[in-house]
Every structure is written in structure tokens, then in C-alpha cells.
């Protein structure tokens, strides 16, 4: 299964979202092969992930077109959503929207995406900000953090984070599997 992560702009959480989903999948399927690849190099079996950042080069467009699912990271700001839907909505027919959530977040949310852009609930999700995950990620331990906390959360904040991540990852898998021919 090929999953491509792309952000409408820099610093919208694309890499963090990809690592969190990779970690959750590794806890769902402990023996399964889960790899991160570069744009244009998504061959092989198992789960293949690609972080395309915020660039839209020809090679990245091809990678998105070949993917089973393109996960778009958006900040919860109306301007960001408007720009995406007016300029980039065409990047793939198989889209899943992940909204970046942090302590400062206000503005557009999942309800806004449903009402204004008619995005179905199964095509979107939000992973709450988790400081411990971001600290672990900066020390190259993000996936290990997800595995450990999904087995036994150490506090309430981590439990909420893992529950949301588990639900979003399951939704992504269903959508990606429905698009495989």
C-alpha cells in the first residue's frame, strides 16, 4: 500500500503526521514491512510512505498520482484551506485531509471542511498536538514512542493522542484499501 503525505505549505505537520501514522501501523501490524521512501521510489511490498513536503515538482506529482492515498496536511486556517481547494485540489482523486492541531489552533475545523468543501467525514481527521511525541520525534524516537504508548499510555494526554491517531489511521486504511484496484 502506498501512502503519500503532502502539505499545502511548509510547517503544516506533514512529517509529524507521517511518522505518527507509520508508528501506529507498526503497532497494528507488528510483522509487516513499513518503509519511508523518496518521491519516485515507492516500489516494493508492504506499507510504503513518502513525505513530499510542500513542493509540487513533476516527480512528486507522479508519486501522488501512483499512490493509493494522498494525505494532505492542512493548518486550521480558512486561508490555507481556500488556497488548497482553489489551487491544488486536483493533485489526486484519493485524498485524506489531516488537520494540524496545536494549542494555538482556532478557525477552520473538520466541520468547516464538511460544510464548505463537502469533504466526507471518512476523508478527514485531526491528530491532537502531543508535546512528548514531538520531543521524541526530534530525537528520532517518534515511531518508538507511538508503539510504546499504543501498548500502554503513560498519561491522559498520551491516551487521547493515541486514541485519535488510532481512529485516523484506521480511517486512512479503509480509504486506501477501497482505492486499490
C-alpha angles and dihedrals in degrees: 000000000000119000121181122195119205133170127211089222140004119283096024096125101262097140094042091050092049094049092047092052091045089053093049092048090051088056092046092048109024096177097041122108111248118181139172114222137182123251110284094020104082100127129131138053134299124036113335120193130190128188106208094178114205098310124108105201122158091257092051092048089053090049091052092047091053094047125105088221136008113209111205117202113210132179115232095253124115092225092057093049093045091051092049096048094045098043112019110023089108096066092102143351090226107065134162119185122217114189117212111236125193138148093275096049117132132145128042118030141166091293090054091052091050096046102038104030100025094235111169117239091241089059096060145048146160129227112204119235113263118189094199091055092050091049090049091047092053088055092049091252100107097113092045089051091053093048093049096045094044088058094048121352112220096210143009095263091054091046091055091046092051093045091052092044092049091052094046093047092050090050091050092050093051091050094046093047091050090056096051109106 
